[in-house]
């Protein structure tokens, strides 16, 4: 943290730190969000014949990651990413899936928090809470 002190007539003023702090915590730009989304969508999973795994229905789901532990999908109709946790322990697998999601976006948490993302778990992974939606664990504000 850079702090500048300005002394005028024997009185010191703190200058710059509030501006610096505000610049570091502001919301991501629309351009940053759009670029992150485009990077993720460029990594759609291919089927055995080399075709992108995109559903042909009105939702247009793009399969971006598919492991035994989790699945990451983008649904164009809702402009939203969904991270489905399939294996327990829920929190540990969620953390791994969220890191993989950041890797798909090739960006930082601040930009990821600007996207519409929902995390959910099945009955095996999240007993008693299956089907409930959660924001990314590292986002301070709830996402839509």
CORDA-V989507 format. One record per residue. RES is the residue in three letters. SS is DSSP state (h for helix, s for strand, l for the rest). Layout:
BEGIN
RES_SS, RES_SS
END
This chain:
BEGIN
UNK_l, UNK_l, UNK_l, UNK_s, UNK_s, UNK_s, UNK_s, UNK_s, UNK_l, UNK_l, UNK_s, UNK_s, UNK_s, UNK_s, UNK_s, UNK_l, UNK_h, UNK_h, UNK_h, UNK_h, UNK_h, UNK_h, UNK_h, UNK_h, UNK_h, UNK_l, UNK_l, UNK_l, UNK_l, UNK_h, UNK_h, UNK_h, UNK_h, UNK_h, UNK_h, UNK_h, UNK_h, UNK_h, UNK_h, UNK_h, UNK_h, UNK_l, UNK_l, UNK_l, UNK_l, UNK_s, UNK_l, UNK_l, UNK_l, UNK_l, UNK_l, UNK_s, UNK_l, UNK_s, UNK_l, UNK_l, UNK_l, UNK_l, UNK_l, UNK_l, UNK_s, UNK_s, UNK_s, UNK_s, UNK_s, UNK_s, UNK_l, UNK_l, UNK_l, UNK_s, UNK_s, UNK_s, UNK_s, UNK_s, UNK_s, UNK_h, UNK_h, UNK_h, UNK_l, UNK_s, UNK_s, UNK_s, UNK_s, UNK_s, UNK_s, UNK_l, UNK_l, UNK_l, UNK_l, UNK_h, UNK_h, UNK_h, UNK_h, UNK_h, UNK_h, UNK_h, UNK_h, UNK_h, UNK_h, UNK_h, UNK_h, UNK_h, UNK_h, UNK_h, UNK_h, UNK_l, UNK_l, UNK_l, UNK_h, UNK_h, UNK_h, UNK_h, UNK_l, UNK_l, UNK_l, UNK_l, UNK_s, UNK_s, UNK_s, UNK_s, UNK_s, UNK_l, UNK_l, UNK_l, UNK_l, UNK_l, UNK_l, UNK_l, UNK_l, UNK_l, UNK_l, UNK_l, UNK_l, UNK_s, UNK_l, UNK_l, UNK_l, UNK_l, UNK_l, UNK_l, UNK_l, UNK_l, UNK_l, UNK_l
END
